Every structure is written in C-alpha cells, then in structure tokens.
Amino acid sequence: MKKFFDFDFSHFRGDLFGGITAGIVALPLALAFGVSSGLGPSAGLYGAIFISFFAALFGGTNTQISGPTAPMTALSMIIIAGIISTFDGEVEKALPAILIVFMLTGLFQVVLGVVGLGKYIRYIPYPVVSGFMTAIGVIILLTNILPAIGYYPDKDVEYVNTFQPLAQELIMENILKEEAGEGILILDDFKETIKRSEAITDVQIYKEAQTLAKKESSGVLGALKIMPSAFKSINLLELILALSTIFIIFGFKKITTKIPSTLVALVVMSGISIGMGLDYVKIKEIPYGFPSPNLQMFTEFDFVTIAPYIVTAFLLSLLGSIDSLLTSVVADNMTKTQHNPNRELIGQGIGNSIAAIFGGLPGAGATIRTVVNINAGGKTRLSGMIAGILLLVVMLAFSGVASLIPAAVLAGILITVGISVMDYKGLKAIPHMPKPEVFVMIVVLILSSVWNLVYAVGIGLIMASLMFMKKIGDLAADQSKVSSLMDEPSWADEVEFPDNLREEVFIKHVEGPLFFGSTSDFTALSQQIPETASVVIIRMDRVPYVDQTGLYSMEDLIINLEKNGISVLLTGIVKQPRYMLERIDIIPDLVPEDHIFEDISTCINWLHANVENKFDKK
C-alpha cells in the first residue's frame, strides 16, 4: 500500500498550478453537464469533485484530470430520463435508483481493472468511436437549442394541455393498479375507484401532463419535433445570453488560450446578468455545505427498478473506461510516461462509485482538462486531487453566487461542447474511407442520435467485427492457397514422385491456416478427385493452425473420400493441427498412424511398398 499511495512532492508547485488551472476549466463544464443531465448543476459539481480526487488518488495515470464528460453525460441522460419516467417524473423519488445504477458503473470499472481487461478495451474500431463521438455532439447540440432560446416544453401551457387526456388516463391506470395491489379492486363495484378518482385535482393532472410533455420533447427526436413551436416562442433575452456566451468562448480563444474561454464566458455573462438585474431563467439552486451521502439508495434499494439498467450500467462503465484510457494515451504522449491501464480503471471505478453515493454524475478522464493540467506544470497525481479540492472550496464558498448563473449561459457552453466534440477528422475522411467502414460509422451515428446510444454502439461493434473477420478471412484464404487439385504445381521435393502413380495417387497441398475463411475450397476437394484415384495425399507441412471449422471440414472430406474407396495419407503435420486432429479422433479413427508421415519422401516409400504392384497389374 505504501507503494500504491507513494506521493512525489518534488513537483508540488507545478502540481498546484496544474490542479488549480484544471479545476477552473472544469467548473463551468461540471455545472453545464449537471444541468444537461436533468439532475441539476450540483450533480455535475459533485461528480467533478469526487471523481477528480479519488480517480487521481487510486488511478494509474499521474496527470489525469477526471470528471463528468460529454460522452458519459449523454449516456447518463438516457438512464436518468428512463428511471425518472418510471417514477412519474418525480426526480427525488427516482434519485436513489439512478445513483445505484451509477454506483454499479463504478463497481464494474473496478472489476474490469482487477481482472486485467484494461489493456483490451482500446481495441475498439475507429468507425464506431467516430460515429459515436459525432452522435454525442449532435445530441448535446440539439438538446441545448431549446434552453438557449428560452423555451421549456413543460412551461408551455398550450403544449402541456395537449397531454391532459393522456395524463388523466395514466392517473386512472395507476389508481386501478394500486387497488389491484391492495386487493380491493372489484369489477362489479367501482365505488372505491370512483372515490379515488373524484379526489384527483386539476393540479395533479397538469403536473402529470407536464411530465409527459417533458418526456415527449426529450432527446434528439423530441427536440426536433418541438422546435417549430419553440421558434415561435423565442425569449430574446435568453437567446442573446446564449449567443453572447458562444461568441466569447470561440472569440476569446483567438486572443489567448492561457485563460479558459468557458470560464471567461461564464463569469462575464453571469456578471452582466446579475449586475444589470435582468429577468432571466436561473439554474437550479446549488445546496450549501459539504454534500451528504444519499443513504436512500441503500435503504430504498429496489432490484426490479434497476434490473433493466444493469446492462446499460456495464456499457456506461465500458464507455468511461475507453474515454479514460484514450486520455491516458494522450497524457503519455505529452509527458513521455507510461500509464497503468488496469490501475487507472480501478481508480476511475472508485471515483465513480464514491461520486454516486454523494449524488454526483459519473465521469471519466477528461482530455482537455488533462492537457491543461500538463501544460500548467502538473506532473503527479497530486494535481488531480488539488483540482477536486479546488472545486469543493468553490462550492462551499460560492454556492449562493453559482445558483444565480443563467441557464442560457450554460446552454451556450454546452452548444460549444457539442460542436467541438464531433469527430471532424472522421467526417472529412468519408470520401476516402473504405465503404464498409463508412457504413458502420454512419449507422452508429444515426442510431446513436435518434435511437439508443448503447444499442447503437453494440450494433456498430458487431458489424465492424463481422466485416473485420470477413476481411481477414479473405486475406488469409488468399494466402492459404487452397486451390483446385488440377491447378496447383508440384513442390520441389515431389520431383521424384513415381510417374506410374500419377493417375491413381493425387497430392493436395494446403498452405496457411485452415480456418472458417478458407474451408469452402477445401470442402469442394472431394468433387475434384477423378474416378481413377485410389489414394489422396494431403500435405500439411505449411499449415500452422487449424480452427474448429477447418477441423470439421477436414473430417467431412476424409469421410467422403473413404466412402468412395479412396485412402487418405497425411504428411508433415505440425503440433497444433495434430493436437486438434487427435482431440476429435480423426487420428487414429479415420486416418490410422501408419497413414501419417513426417515428410513426402517417407510417404513415397510407403507408396512403392503398398501401391505399386496393384497399379502394375492394371
């Protein structure tokens, strides 16, 4: 443990500046991601505090700065929205279940690190990553246009009223479910049902309609559906705040990159809004004081509620792991060091688990914040811990001021994040990329944007894997040279093969691995053998590997040849193919030991002794 927690204070000054600078960069993004998630700015801030500190303490990348990131927030939004909908839109009631799922995400990461899978996570095809990252940008960009123009669907009375009939239907459905659960639902007597329905107020109906309106307008498709109505109700002040924020973020970078432009935009636009007493929409209030653990996530644990999200939690852990390890590679390139991938996953998992207990969003290694830390002098894990401590101090000292930040300003910040997170390199390469890879990227992009991030990535991985297997199979099949029996030339050591045996003894050369990609030609060999044949020699000197498909193809070939009265001889079998042939008893059940030879010379001697006299009689 002493080595695990070994701290190096020789670079403390650089770590201090690096941590402070990274913390300053993280502040506006943490608030913005929290608002975007649906849990409020405090969730983003809590995530940034705890993940940054504990991922640095336990992680395997010295200069990594962790916290909520765009990909993690985008997937978290889906989880949060889904669970909240099962609790009739009540965030407080849904929160324990949400945090349990987030804690599972962290625990899954710890398991991935403990079993040593960190080094394998990087094997994700680029088209899948590219399509996913561009989709993340599209989701963040489109879902923040509505708050940027000051339009909130659940506040639009006309829009909400369209959901009132459905709201009444759902409320009545819930009453019937309650009665059925209590055992008092009687189909012949609805007195209790009528009594409870009469107790429903217009406020309850409207609140349920608001929940439905918010759900219907969520996500990319929901935002696109509501935009025509939204653009008819633009709040000019909110739009100006958002556009000014975007302008400062992109414009200030051209002046200097030493001061984070997102922080400048946040301070300037919030200062103007507060100082001028503008009537703007504020973010949710940030609680004052040190965050308390949410013990309800344990005391009110309900497996039935979180069961549908266990796979999603695992995929969220994979996403966070990939996100973190990619940032670790960037840090290695900048610092000329080598990170420990498995330890990094353990650190990220511990950070996410602790953050969940305190109500924070899950996160990962953040590339921009890590680069800022390194450029400011950060060299050890102390820098990441200092960044977390700084955010905690800011929250304790300035939570009241932070609660006055305009929602439109954070929407403007997120719009710039959405624009910057898209993979323009991959998009520009589309005309030059192989068509199968372009297809995978576009499928992942579209499905992630309009359907489901988790399923889209899974489908993308399956498609990319199948395409990769086909490509490698084709290449290996070409190299294996399983050609027609009549087309292949003799090998050099077959020069002395007896001429009088060439009509009845045929030699088949197999070169390269015999596997699923090369078995079709091999299986067709039985149709190529002439009627005059009585012996077939299969030369396996150059076959380094046989897989299960190749093994059974060889078994079928030998059985077919034996049925036709043709004996099979094998020569030059190396270790792995012989082992596989023995495992399913091809040797010795189908091909006895006396029909197996180390080389072609020994085989030819056997032919002279066992076959020549028979041919002479012909």
C-alpha positions in Angstrom: 0.0 0.0 0.0 3.0 2.3 0.7 3.9 2.0 -3.0 0.3 2.4 -4.1 0.0 5.7 -2.3 3.5 6.9 -3.0 3.4 10.6 -3.4 6.1 12.8 -5.0 6.1 16.3 -3.6 9.2 17.4 -5.5 6.9 18.9 -8.2 4.3 20.3 -5.8 4.5 23.9 -7.3 3.7 22.6 -10.8 1.0 20.2 -9.4 -0.6 23.1 -7.5 -0.8 25.4 -10.6 -1.8 22.5 -12.8 -4.6 21.4 -10.4 -5.9 24.9 -9.9 -6.0 25.6 -13.7 -7.7 22.3 -14.4 -10.2 22.9 -11.7 -11.0 26.3 -13.1 -11.6 24.8 -16.6 -13.7 22.0 -15.0 -16.1 24.3 -13.1 -18.3 25.6 -15.9 -18.3 22.3 -17.7 -19.3 20.5 -14.5 -22.2 22.9 -13.9 -23.3 22.6 -17.5 -23.2 18.8 -17.6 -25.2 18.7 -14.4 -27.9 20.8 -15.9 -27.9 18.9 -19.1 -28.3 15.6 -17.3 -31.5 16.6 -15.7 -30.2 16.2 -12.1 -29.1 19.8 -11.8 -25.8 21.6 -11.5 -24.9 20.2 -8.1 -24.8 16.7 -9.6 -22.2 17.8 -12.1 -20.2 19.6 -9.5 -20.3 16.7 -7.0 -19.2 14.3 -9.8 -16.2 16.6 -10.7 -15.1 16.9 -7.1 -15.2 13.2 -6.1 -14.1 11.7 -9.4 -11.2 14.1 -9.8 -9.9 13.5 -6.3 -10.3 9.7 -6.0 -9.5 8.8 -9.6 -6.2 10.7 -9.2 -5.6 9.1 -5.8 -6.1 5.5 -6.9 -5.6 5.8 -10.7 -2.7 4.8 -12.9 -2.2 8.0 -14.9 -0.2 10.6 -12.9 -1.5 13.7 -14.8 -5.1 12.6 -15.5 -7.9 15.0 -14.5 -11.2 13.3 -14.3 -14.9 14.4 -14.0 -18.1 14.4 -16.0 -17.5 14.3 -19.7 -19.7 14.8 -22.8 -20.0 11.1 -23.7 -20.7 10.0 -20.2 -23.3 12.7 -19.6 -25.0 11.9 -22.9 -25.5 8.3 -21.9 -26.3 9.2 -18.3 -29.1 11.5 -19.6 -30.8 8.4 -21.1 -30.5 6.4 -17.9 -31.8 9.4 -15.8 -34.8 10.1 -18.1 -35.7 6.4 -18.2 -35.7 5.9 -14.5 -37.5 9.2 -13.8 -40.3 8.2 -16.2 -40.9 5.1 -14.1 -41.4 7.3 -11.0 -44.0 9.5 -12.7 -41.5 12.3 -13.3 -40.6 12.7 -9.6 -36.8 13.3 -9.6 -36.4 13.0 -5.8 -38.2 9.6 -5.8 -36.1 8.3 -8.8 -32.8 9.6 -7.5 -31.9 6.6 -5.3 -32.3 4.2 -8.2 -30.4 6.5 -10.5 -27.5 6.6 -8.1 -27.4 2.9 -7.6 -27.0 2.4 -11.4 -24.2 5.0 -11.4 -22.5 3.2 -8.5 -22.8 -0.1 -10.4 -21.0 1.7 -13.2 -18.1 2.4 -10.9 -18.0 -1.1 -9.5 -18.0 -2.6 -13.0 -14.9 -0.5 -13.8 -13.2 -1.7 -10.7 -13.9 -5.3 -11.7 -12.6 -4.6 -15.2 -9.4 -3.3 -13.7 -9.0 -6.1 -11.2 -9.4 -8.9 -13.8 -6.9 -7.1 -16.1 -9.1 -6.1 -19.0 -7.7 -2.6 -19.2 -5.3 -3.4 -22.0 -8.0 -4.9 -24.2 -10.5 -2.0 -24.0 -8.6 0.0 -26.6 -9.4 -2.4 -29.3 -12.5 -0.5 -30.4 -12.8 0.1 -34.2 -12.3 3.8 -35.2 -15.5 4.0 -37.3 -17.5 3.0 -34.1 -15.7 5.6 -32.0 -16.1 8.3 -34.7 -19.8 7.7 -35.2 -20.4 7.6 -31.5 -18.5 10.8 -30.8 -20.2 12.7 -33.6 -23.6 11.5 -32.3 -22.7 12.8 -28.8 -22.0 16.2 -30.4 -25.3 16.1 -32.2 -27.2 15.1 -29.1 -25.7 17.8 -26.9 -26.0 20.5 -29.6 -29.7 19.8 -30.5 -30.9 19.2 -26.9 -29.5 22.5 -25.8 -31.0 24.7 -28.5 -34.3 24.8 -26.6 -32.9 26.3 -23.3 -30.7 28.5 -25.4 -33.8 30.2 -26.9 -35.5 30.2 -23.5 -38.1 27.5 -24.4 -39.1 24.9 -21.8 -41.8 22.5 -23.0 -43.1 21.8 -19.5 -43.7 25.5 -19.1 -45.6 25.9 -22.4 -49.2 25.8 -21.2 -50.7 25.3 -24.7 -48.3 22.4 -25.4 -48.8 20.8 -21.9 -52.6 20.9 -22.3 -52.4 18.6 -25.3 -51.2 15.9 -22.9 -54.0 16.3 -20.4 -56.2 13.5 -21.8 -53.3 11.0 -21.6 -52.4 12.3 -18.2 -55.9 11.5 -16.9 -55.7 8.1 -18.5 -52.4 7.3 -16.8 -53.6 8.6 -13.4 -56.7 6.3 -13.6 -54.5 3.4 -14.7 -52.3 4.0 -11.6 -55.4 4.0 -9.4 -56.5 0.7 -10.7 -53.0 -0.8 -10.3 -53.0 0.5 -6.7 -56.3 -1.1 -6.0 -55.3 -4.4 -7.6 -52.1 -4.4 -5.4 -54.2 -3.7 -2.3 -56.6 -6.4 -3.2 -59.6 -4.1 -3.2 -60.3 -3.9 -7.0 -63.8 -5.3 -7.6 -65.0 -5.3 -11.2 -68.7 -5.4 -10.1 -68.3 -2.5 -7.7 -66.2 0.6 -8.6 -67.1 2.6 -5.5 -63.6 2.9 -4.2 -62.3 3.6 -7.7 -64.9 6.4 -8.1 -64.0 7.8 -4.7 -60.3 7.9 -5.5 -60.9 9.4 -9.0 -63.0 12.2 -7.5 -60.1 13.1 -5.3 -57.9 13.8 -8.4 -57.2 17.6 -8.7 -56.6 19.7 -11.7 -53.1 20.4 -10.3 -52.3 16.7 -10.3 -53.5 16.3 -13.9 -51.5 19.3 -15.0 -48.4 18.1 -13.3 -48.7 14.7 -14.9 -49.2 16.4 -18.3 -46.0 18.4 -17.7 -44.1 15.2 -17.1 -45.4 13.8 -20.3 -44.6 17.0 -22.2 -41.1 17.0 -20.9 -40.6 13.3 -21.8 -42.0 13.7 -25.3 -39.7 16.6 -26.1 -36.5 14.9 -24.7 -33.7 13.6 -26.9 -32.9 14.5 -30.4 -36.2 13.4 -32.0 -38.2 15.1 -29.2 -36.2 18.4 -29.7 -36.7 18.3 -33.5 -40.5 17.7 -33.1 -40.9 20.6 -30.7 -38.6 23.1 -32.5 -41.2 24.6 -34.9 -43.3 25.6 -31.8 -40.2 26.6 -29.9 -39.0 29.0 -32.5 -42.4 30.8 -32.4 -41.9 31.5 -28.7 -38.2 32.6 -28.6 -37.2 34.5 -25.5 -35.0 37.2 -26.9 -33.0 37.8 -23.7 -32.2 34.1 -23.3 -31.1 33.9 -26.9 -28.8 36.9 -26.5 -27.2 35.4 -23.4 -26.6 32.1 -25.1 -25.2 33.6 -28.4 -23.0 36.0 -26.4 -21.6 33.1 -24.4 -20.9 31.2 -27.6 -19.2 34.3 -29.2 -17.0 34.8 -26.1 -15.9 31.1 -26.0 -14.9 31.0 -29.6 -13.6 34.6 -29.8 -11.6 34.6 -26.6 -9.6 31.6 -27.8 -8.2 33.7 -30.6 -6.9 36.3 -28.1 -5.3 33.8 -25.7 -5.6 30.2 -24.6 -3.9 30.7 -21.3 -7.2 31.6 -19.6 -10.1 29.2 -20.2 -12.6 30.8 -22.5 -15.5 28.9 -21.0 -14.7 30.4 -17.6 -14.4 33.9 -19.1 -17.8 33.5 -20.8 -19.4 32.1 -17.6 -18.1 35.0 -15.4 -18.7 37.8 -17.9 -22.2 36.8 -18.9 -23.3 35.8 -15.4 -21.8 39.1 -14.1 -23.7 41.1 -16.6 -27.0 39.3 -16.0 -26.7 39.6 -12.2 -25.3 43.1 -12.2 -28.0 44.5 -14.5 -30.8 42.7 -12.7 -32.0 41.0 -15.9 -35.1 38.8 -15.7 -33.5 35.5 -16.9 -34.0 31.8 -16.1 -31.6 30.7 -13.4 -30.1 27.2 -12.9 -31.3 25.0 -10.1 -30.1 26.1 -6.7 -26.8 24.5 -5.6 -27.0 23.3 -2.0 -24.7 25.0 0.5 -22.2 22.9 2.5 -20.4 19.6 2.1 -22.6 17.1 0.2 -24.2 14.4 2.3 -24.3 10.7 1.2 -27.6 9.6 -0.2 -28.3 6.7 2.1 -31.8 6.2 0.5 -30.1 4.5 -2.4 -29.4 1.6 0.0 -32.4 1.8 2.3 -34.8 2.0 -0.6 -33.0 -0.3 -2.9 -35.3 -2.0 -5.4 -33.8 -4.5 -7.8 -36.8 -4.6 -10.0 -36.4 -0.9 -10.9 -32.7 -1.1 -11.7 -32.7 -4.5 -13.3 -33.4 -3.1 -16.9 -30.4 -0.8 -16.5 -27.7 -3.3 -15.3 -26.5 -3.9 -18.9 -26.6 -0.1 -19.5 -24.5 0.4 -16.4 -22.0 -2.0 -17.7 -21.8 -0.3 -21.1 -21.5 3.0 -19.3 -18.5 1.6 -17.5 -17.0 0.5 -20.8 -17.6 3.9 -22.2 -16.0 5.6 -19.2 -13.1 3.2 -19.4 -12.5 3.8 -23.1 -12.8 7.6 -22.6 -10.3 7.5 -19.7 -7.7 5.3 -21.3 -7.7 7.4 -24.5 -7.0 10.4 -22.4 -4.3 8.4 -20.6 -2.6 7.7 -24.0 -2.7 11.5 -24.8 -1.1 12.2 -21.4 1.6 9.6 -22.0 2.5 11.2 -25.3 2.8 14.6 -23.7 4.8 13.5 -20.6 6.7 10.6 -22.2 5.5 8.3 -19.4 3.6 5.0 -19.3 0.2 4.7 -17.6 -1.1 1.6 -15.8 -4.4 0.8 -17.6 -5.8 -1.6 -15.1 -5.0 0.6 -12.1 -6.5 3.5 -14.0 -9.8 1.6 -14.3 -9.7 0.8 -10.6 -9.2 4.5 -9.8 -12.0 5.6 -12.2 -14.3 3.0 -10.7 -13.7 4.0 -7.1 -14.2 7.7 -8.1 -17.5 7.0 -9.9 -18.7 4.8 -7.0 -18.0 7.4 -4.4 -19.4 10.2 -6.5 -22.7 8.2 -6.9 -23.0 7.9 -3.1 -22.9 11.7 -2.8 -25.3 12.3 -5.7 -22.7 13.0 -8.4 -22.7 12.3 -12.1 -20.4 9.5 -13.4 -17.4 10.7 -15.4 -14.1 9.7 -16.9 -10.7 11.1 -17.8 -11.2 14.5 -19.5 -8.7 15.1 -22.3 -8.9 19.0 -22.3 -8.6 19.3 -18.6 -5.7 16.8 -18.6 -3.9 18.7 -21.3 -4.4 22.0 -19.4 -3.0 20.4 -16.2 0.1 19.2 -18.0 0.7 22.5 -19.7 0.4 24.3 -16.4 3.0 22.1 -14.8 1.1 19.2 -13.3 3.3 16.1 -13.1 1.9 13.8 -10.4 -1.5 12.6 -9.1 -1.5 15.5 -6.6 -2.6 17.8 -9.4 -5.9 15.8 -9.9 -6.5 15.8 -6.2 -5.9 19.5 -6.0 -8.4 20.1 -8.8 -11.1 18.2 -6.9 -10.3 20.2 -3.7 -10.5 23.5 -5.5 -14.0 22.7 -6.8 -15.1 21.7 -3.3 -13.8 25.1 -2.0 -15.6 26.9 -4.7 -18.8 25.1 -3.9 -18.6 25.7 -0.2 -17.7 29.4 -0.6 -19.6 30.4 -3.7 -22.6 28.1 -4.0 -25.0 31.0 -3.4 -23.5 33.0 -6.3 -23.3 29.9 -8.5 -27.0 29.4 -8.1 -27.6 32.7 -9.9 -25.9 31.6 -13.1 -28.3 31.9 -16.2 -29.4 28.6 -17.6 -29.0 30.1 -21.1 -25.3 30.7 -20.4 -24.7 27.0 -19.5 -26.7 26.1 -22.6 -24.4 28.2 -24.7 -21.4 26.5 -23.1 -22.8 23.1 -23.9 -23.5 24.0 -27.5 -19.8 24.8 -27.9 -19.0 21.4 -26.3 -21.3 19.7 -28.8 -19.7 21.4 -31.7 -16.2 20.6 -30.5 -16.7 17.0 -29.5 -17.8 15.9 -33.1 -15.2 13.9 -35.0 -14.5 16.2 -37.9 -11.4 14.2 -38.8 -13.5 11.1 -39.4 -16.2 13.1 -41.2 -13.7 14.6 -43.6 -12.2 11.2 -44.4 -15.6 9.7 -45.5 -14.9 10.1 -49.3 -11.6 8.3 -48.9 -12.5 5.6 -46.4 -13.5 2.0 -47.4 -17.3 1.8 -47.9 -17.9 -0.8 -45.2 -16.2 1.4 -42.6 -18.2 4.5 -43.7 -21.3 2.4 -43.4 -20.5 1.4 -39.9 -19.7 5.0 -38.9 -23.0 6.3 -40.4 -25.1 3.6 -38.8 -23.6 4.2 -35.4 -24.0 8.0 -35.8 -27.7 7.8 -36.9 -28.8 5.1 -34.4 -26.9 6.9 -31.5 -28.5 10.2 -32.4 -32.2 9.1 -32.8 -32.5 5.8 -31.0 -30.2 4.4 -28.3 -26.5 5.1 -27.7 -25.9 1.7 -26.0 -27.6 -0.4 -28.7 -26.0 1.7 -31.4 -22.5 1.0 -30.2 -23.3 -2.7 -29.7 -24.6 -3.0 -33.3 -21.6 -1.0 -34.6 -19.2 -3.3 -32.8 -20.9 -6.4 -34.2 -20.9 -5.0 -37.7 -17.3 -3.9 -37.5 -16.3 -7.3 -36.1 -18.1 -9.2 -38.8 -16.6 -7.0 -41.5 -13.1 -7.4 -39.9 -13.5 -11.2 -39.8 -14.5 -11.3 -43.4 -11.6 -9.1 -44.5 -9.1 -11.1 -42.5 -10.8 -14.4 -43.7 -10.4 -13.3 -47.3 -6.8 -12.3 -46.9 -5.9 -15.5 -45.1 -7.9 -17.5 -47.6 -5.8 -16.0 -50.4 -2.6 -16.7 -48.5 -3.7 -20.3 -47.6 -3.7 -21.2 -51.3 -6.4 -23.9 -51.1 -6.6 -24.2 -54.9 -8.1 -26.7 -57.3 -6.4 -30.1 -57.3 -5.7 -29.8 -61.0 -4.3 -26.3 -61.0 -1.6 -26.5 -58.3 2.1 -27.1 -59.3 4.3 -29.7 -57.6 6.5 -28.8 -54.7 10.3 -29.1 -55.1 10.5 -32.3 -53.0 8.0 -34.1 -55.2 10.2 -34.3 -58.3 10.9 -38.0 -57.6 7.3 -38.9 -57.4 6.7 -42.1 -59.5 5.2 -41.4 -62.9 3.2 -44.6 -62.9 1.3 -43.4 -59.7 0.1 -40.1 -61.1 -3.2 -41.4 -62.4 -4.2 -43.1 -59.1 -2.4 -41.1 -56.4 -3.2 -37.4 -56.1 -1.4 -34.9 -53.9 -3.3 -31.9 -52.3 -1.2 -29.0 -50.9 -2.6 -26.9 -48.1 -0.8 -23.7 -47.3 -1.6 -21.3 -44.5 -4.1 -21.7 -41.7 -7.1 -23.9 -42.3 -10.0 -22.0 -40.8 -13.5 -20.7 -41.5 -12.3 -18.3 -44.2 -10.6 -21.0 -46.3 -12.8 -24.1 -45.8 -15.2 -23.7 -48.8 -12.5 -24.5 -51.3 -11.1 -27.3 -49.1 -14.5 -28.9 -48.7 -15.0 -28.9 -52.5 -11.9 -31.0 -52.9 -13.9 -34.3 -52.8 -15.7 -33.3 -56.0 -12.3 -32.7 -57.8 -10.9 -36.2 -57.3 -11.0 -38.3 -60.5 -12.6 -41.8 -60.6 -9.2 -43.3 -61.2 -7.9 -42.1 -57.8 -7.3 -44.7 -55.0 -5.1 -42.6 -52.7 -5.1 -38.9 -51.8 -2.1 -37.4 -50.0 -2.9 -34.2 -48.0 0.3 -32.3 -47.4 0.1 -30.2 -44.2 3.7 -29.1 -43.9 2.7 -25.4 -44.2 -0.4 -25.4 -42.1 0.4 -23.7 -38.8 -3.1 -23.6 -37.4 -6.5 -25.3 -37.7 -9.7 -24.0 -36.2 -12.9 -25.9 -35.4 -14.4 -25.1 -38.7 -11.3 -26.3 -40.6 -11.2 -29.4 -38.4 -14.7 -30.5 -39.2 -14.3 -29.6 -42.9 -11.3 -31.9 -43.0 -13.3 -34.6 -41.2 -16.1 -34.4 -43.8 -13.6 -34.5 -46.6 -11.9 -37.7 -45.3 -15.2 -39.4 -44.6 -16.4 -38.7 -48.2 -13.2 -39.9 -49.7 -13.2 -43.1 -47.6 -16.8 -43.8 -48.7 -15.6 -43.7 -52.3 -12.9 -46.2 -51.5 -10.1 -43.6 -51.5 -7.4 -43.9 -48.8 -6.1 -40.7 -47.2 -2.5 -40.1 -46.3 -1.3 -37.1 -44.2 2.2 -35.7 -44.3 4.1 -33.0 -42.3 1.5 -32.3 -39.6 2.8 -29.8 -37.1 2.0 -29.6 -33.4 -1.3 -27.6 -33.2 -3.1 -29.2 -36.2 -2.1 -32.7 -34.9 -3.3 -31.9 -31.4 -6.7 -30.8 -32.9 -7.0 -33.9 -35.2 -6.3 -36.1 -32.2 -8.9 -34.4 -30.0 -11.8 -35.3 -32.2 -10.3 -38.7 -33.1 -9.7 -38.1 -36.8 -6.4 -39.6 -35.8 -6.5 -42.6 -35.4 -10.2 -43.4 -36.2 -10.3 -42.0 -39.7 -6.6 -41.8 -40.5 -4.5 -44.5 -38.8 -1.0 -43.9 -37.5 0.5 -45.9 -40.4 -1.1 -43.4 -42.9 0.7 -40.4 -41.3 4.2 -39.5 -42.4 6.8 -36.9 -41.3 7.7 -35.9 -44.9 6.8 -36.7 -48.5 9.9 -39.0 -49.0 8.7 -41.4 -46.3 5.2 -41.3 -47.9 6.6 -42.1 -51.3 8.5 -45.1 -49.9 5.2 -46.3 -48.4 3.5 -45.9 -51.8 6.2 -48.0 -53.5 5.7 -50.8 -51.0 1.9 -50.8 -50.8 0.5 -49.5 -54.0 2.9 -50.0 -57.0 2.2 -53.7 -57.5 -1.5 -53.0 -57.7 -1.0 -50.4 -60.4 1.3 -52.7 -62.4 -1.4 -55.2 -62.6 -3.5 -52.6 -64.4 
